[in-house]
Amino acid sequence: MRLSLMGCMILSMARMLMADNFDPLDTKSLLTKQQATYVTCTTTDLSKSLGLSDVVMAALCNNPQTKIAWQTSLYQAAQVGVSQSAYLPTLSASGSALKSEGTETKNGNQENISVTLSYLLYDFGKRDATYENARRLLDVALFSENNTIQSVFLSAIQAYYTLFGSNASLEASREAERSALESLNAAKTRYSVGTATPADTLQAQTAYSQAMLNRIQAEGSVKSAQGELASVLGLMPDTWIALQTPLLALPNDKFESNIRALMEEAQRLRPDLMAASAKIKASEASVKAAKAEHLPSFSLSSTTGHTDTVFNTSQRTSSIGLYVSIPIFTGFNTKYKVQAAQQQLKISEAEYEKLSQEASLEVYKTYQTLVSETQATRTSADLVASAQASYDLALGRYKAGVGTILDLLSAQSALASAKQQHIQSLYNWYITKASLAKAMGTLDFSTIKGQP
């Protein structure tokens, strides 16, 4: 009877402890306190045109990388709970029911129930070091999650502008194809009236065929860019996404700053560097925990039990005691645990140094690229204007019979090239600007504020 009652109590307690939302040590609160970026996710309405902010939000909510990062943070928070449990006592129960039959002894049933309470009193810092290691690994997960969020953020921006850049390149290719067709018609007209040679027509036909090929390749690039954007948003690549056309202006030089100050700021703000620093602290805690295994541990244990015998008698037992465990020889297990933990600490320190150098180089190179893109955008705008004027003049001269087909095709090619360069430099500027913010660890919605 007592055994059945104990079983019912244990099952009831197990159901409560195994509930998914049961968090007695409140470990999930560690996430909301330390999380660097918070995103309120809603279902993306693909029937509406999406702006840049909508695209980024959809990517953050639906991209598998952010989901993995979030689940990793939850896992490490649970590991903190595991380490915290060492500060609490443990309670266990055991029971048995026996049926005895024999020719010389009395037949009957026997029940035995016992409950044991144990508590670790002191272990020379191993418990504290284990908890510190778990907390620092949680920091690693949270900073890594922030880094993942910024990476997905940048991927969404890149895919968004790349798609519009591909569309603009396609439109430029179509315009170049129309210009090539106009040149071909002009060459045919001059040939029909006897003012041009067959070579002029053939050269114009070749240029027109090349323009058609460029347009076909540009259409393929648009399809690829559409699939890339859908994938970043966590959708199937063939999903159609309606987008608001960005109204991009020529960039200014307000972003220009002291490059050394930018690199120093990146050292303070980059989440991957913060994660690497937290990993060093976790490794230091692991060294402390490993060294503590050389030392004794003290614990308190108390047991109480009840036994019903076949002779209808009851027996109660209870005990309480202080226990000490002294590791004398472990086959050098602890020795090598300490060595392994120390080497892991050195690896973590070297990884931080490597990442720090890479971060400074990334900021430097991205900044220089942004400066170059700014100058290239301004220059390419002037180049398009001059190339357009040169083409209009060459076409007019050729139609009037005073220009050559080579002059016309050269001007036509220069115009097409100038438009492509201007399109790429303009969209690349916005992508590089976001890349610089990511390199510094400051990429968030304020970076794209005011951009459609």
Sequence and secondary structure as in RCSB ss.txt:
>XXXX:A:sequence
MRLSLMGCMILSMARMLMADNFDPLDTKSLLTKQQATYVTCTTTDLSKSLGLSDVVMAALCNNPQTKIAWQTSLY
QAAQVGVSQSAYLPTLSASGSALKSEGTETKNGNQENISVTLSYLLYDFGKRDATYENARRLLDVALFSENNTIQ
SVFLSAIQAYYTLFGSNASLEASREAERSALESLNAAKTRYSVGTATPADTLQAQTAYSQAMLNRIQAEGSVKSA
QGELASVLGLMPDTWIALQTPLLALPNDKFESNIRALMEEAQRLRPDLMAASAKIKASEASVKAAKAEHLPSFSL
SSTTGHTDTVFNTSQRTSSIGLYVSIPIFTGFNTKYKVQAAQQQLKISEAEYEKLSQEASLEVYKTYQTLVSETQ
ATRTSADLVASAQASYDLALGRYKAGVGTILDLLSAQSALASAKQQHIQSLYNWYITKASLAKAMGTLDFSTIKG
QP
>XXXX:A:secstr
 HHHHHHHHHHHHHHHHT TT  TT TTHHHHHH S         TTS B HHHHHHHHHHH HHHHHHHHHHHH
HHHHHHHHHGGGS EEEEEEEEEEE  SSS  EEEEEEEEEEEEEEE TTHHHHHHHHHHHHHHHHHHHHHHHHH
HHHHHHHHHHHHHHHHHHHHHHHHHHHHHHHHHHHHHHHHHHTTSS HHHHHHHHHHHHHHHHHHHHHHHHHHHH
HHHHHHHTTS TT    B         STT   HHHHHHHHHHH HHHHHHHHHHHHHHHHHHHHHHTTS EEEE
EEEEEEEE TTS EEEEEEEEEEEE     TTHHHHHHHHHHHHHHHHHHHHHHHHHHHHHHHHHHHHHHHHHHH
HHHHHHHHHHHHHHHHHHHHHHHHHTSS HHHHHHHHHHHHHHHHHHHHHHHHHHHHHHHHHHHHT  STTTTTT
  
